[in-house]
Amino acid sequence: MGDPVVVKLGGSFITQKDRLFTFREKEVKEAVTALKGTGLSLAIVHGGGSFGHPVAKRFGLSGGTFSKSSAGVSETRLAMHNLSYLLYIQLGTAGFKPYLINSSSLIRMDGGPLAGYSTLLTELVRTGLTPLTHGDVQLFQEGYRIVSGDHLSYLFCKGLKPSRMVYVFDQPGLLKTAGDPSSVIEELTIAAAKELRFEGAEDATGGITTKIRTACEIASLGVETCFVSGFDRDDLIKAVTGEKFKGTILKR
């Protein structure tokens, strides 16, 4: 089946971010059905959207600081697991065989990657399963901290050496002007991407700024990295299969 593709299903696509705990069932069903139709091996990461982020922010949990208190840890993880369950059902219905992995199965308490995690991922893909993970709250030596889905996407790419990485969210690529779909940035170098600045787009894991920084790290691994809307199934399929699509390509 060739090299796998890593897909990050962003929280802005799979949930309605302005409505607490609201899953876009219809849109997700259509998207994962389209992804299954490509016949490619996938590894999937998903964001928190209106599930994990509001809960984490309510308890002051973030990806930038450690918390010595366990307040909000169970609640945030429950919200993420509930969202994973909803996505899991849609993936299974579409014909995928998802295998849910917690961040603690990938990352040590000192922050480094667990030995053998790459073998775990490659064996799951080889045997026909679809590795699935999500942003999480993990206990480190310094305390509890959010592990972003973007960082997990990087680990997936480093471990699997995929043909490409596709960020799927609620707009047609990265936009020069917020809210203007006609201002899509079609192609970026790593250097140009590092200069991009977006105001008012942060969440518990750093928002679009963190995504772009991590995307640059992924592209530096030699992985072509794409940004595309999940609402346009044709462009989604093209981005995943390596065809020309409406969206943004970050050149490796």
C-alpha positions, 0 to 999 in steps of 0.5 A: 500500500506504499508509504503511509500518510499522517492526517491531523483532523483539526478540532476546528473541523471535527467540532463546532468550536463555538459550541461546547461538546459539539461534534460535526458528525455528518461532515466527519463521516463524509471526510473519513469515508472519502479518506478510506476511498483513497486506499492509502494507509493512514495514521490519524491525529485529532485536535480538541476543538470544543471538547478538550480546549475549553475544559483545559483552559477552565483549569489553567492547563496548557502546553506551555507550563507545568501544573503541580496540581492534578485539578482538571486533568481527569476532566480534560482527558475525559473530554478528549476521550469522549471526542475520540470515541465519536471519531472512532465510531465514524472511522470504524463505520467507514472501514478503518480499523483504528487503534487508539494510542495515548500520548504516554505510550509515545512520550517519556516522563522526561519529555523524550520519545519512548524507545520503540514507539516507531516500531509500534507505529510501523507494525500497526500500519503493516498489520492493517490498523490505523494508529489514532491519537489526540492531544492529551494531558500527561504527567512529566517529571515537572508536573502535568502538562498538555501534549498537543496533537501537533507535537504528536503529529511530529512524532508520528511523522518522525516514526513512520516517515510518511509520504506526506502530512496533511492538516485538515481544518475549517478553512481552505489552507493558510490565509493571508487575510483572516476570514477571506478564503480567496487569500489562500497562500498556495505555497510556502518555504520553511523560512517564509512559514516561520515569518508568518504571524496570526493574531487572536488565534490561540488556544490551550496548545498555542493555536495556529502559531504552534501548528505552523512551527510544528509543520516546519519541523515536519517539513524539515524531516523531508515530509511534504506538509499540506493544509486543506479544508475538510469541508471540500472532499475533492481537495481533501482527497487530492491533498492526501493522494499528492495531487494538486489541490486548493490549499497550502503546501509547505515545501520540504 
